[in-house]
Amino acid sequence: MLSKNKQKFILSLNRKKIREQNELFVAEGHKLVSDLLSSKCLTSIIIGTSQWLDANKALIPGNCEVIESKHDEIKKVSALKSPPDVIAVFKQQKVELDIKQLNDQLCIFLDEVQDPGNLGTIVRLADWFGIKTIICSSNCADIYNPKTIQSTMGAISRVNVHYSDSSDFLSSYSQLGLPVYGTFLDGDNLYNKELSSKGLIIMGNEGKGISKEVEQFINQRLYIPPFPANEPTSESLNVSVATAITCAEFRRQNN
């Protein structure tokens, strides 16, 4: 049974301050929870129906708290429209950022991306395209926001997400001598540009794009062209869509 105190605690993890204090985050639903249980993520609490717990005994670690609950109880702590069969609380992953280790990788830097759904989708895209490291500016959305976690669809267990002051990180990264890419309306056509298998792809804020503070570190300006050219079109692309297009072309050229 899910006690009122436990319900209160689970709901409190919707707040960033409480998540940070406890170094925990919440995941909901069979697919997401199963992926995280099968990964390196450490589990603190599992709240599931008797049917789910019976069917997934092999996934459940022996050192976590397991609470059998009914759907009505799970609904009280769920952020989803339809209550899932399982909700789990996991330990936040703490991986130290070593810039020297980025020397042979293609990485993503996110400049003030505010929407949790966009951030989660970009983590999922990075996982799909084999990008293992994302660096977020310190004012990006929180990777452990429940909406972000749901949007990653488990990719958070395979992609390392770090937060850093933009200038501090980019100043250090520039010393690696690798290309730093960003998308602009006056950039070179993405499909005509020779792209490196190593370097940093910078994606900007949903409304403002890449900030002036970050732009000074970019040495390769890219442009995603609309089709057909020179005809009226949307003003811009969603940042997660633009990330998908950009990463796809990088991987196509360096397959």
C-alpha angles and dihedrals in degrees: 000000000000107000123216090246091053091047090052091050094049091049091048089063088071085079117081093218092056092045090053094046092052096031089227138124137192128238127186136201136034099272096048097040092046092051092050093045089053092051136068091275114121115231124223105172136006119195113187146148117262089251093054094045092049093048095047104040092127092060097050114097117224097232100061133086112259119199121187110213142169123242091255090058094045090050090062092063100032124106091198125096092235114041112242127224091246142028122184137189116217135188115255113249115242111198118166116233113238109184092196089064089059090066094098100034141087105231138178127230118196117206111205097324101177108182114088091209092055092048092050092047091051090052088052090049091050089053091050093051095044096251107148102184133056122177117199126198111246092257097053122116115283114268090213095054105124091239091052093048092050091050093053090062090209097315090116087078092060104036122066111224118195133182122217143156104271098229094043094051097041093047089055094042093052088063089068089070093227127139116270112205130198134171119241138159089245096047131113117278106272092221095051097045123094105236127203125233088225131051143067128299112203120202121188142218119297095246107020103034119211114356123237089243090060098035092069090067095053116101099172117055116198133190128200104214122217121229127267096025123235095021128114112274143152115308095237147343128257108263094241091050091049089049091052093051093047096047091046092056092047090053094043091056095044101038 
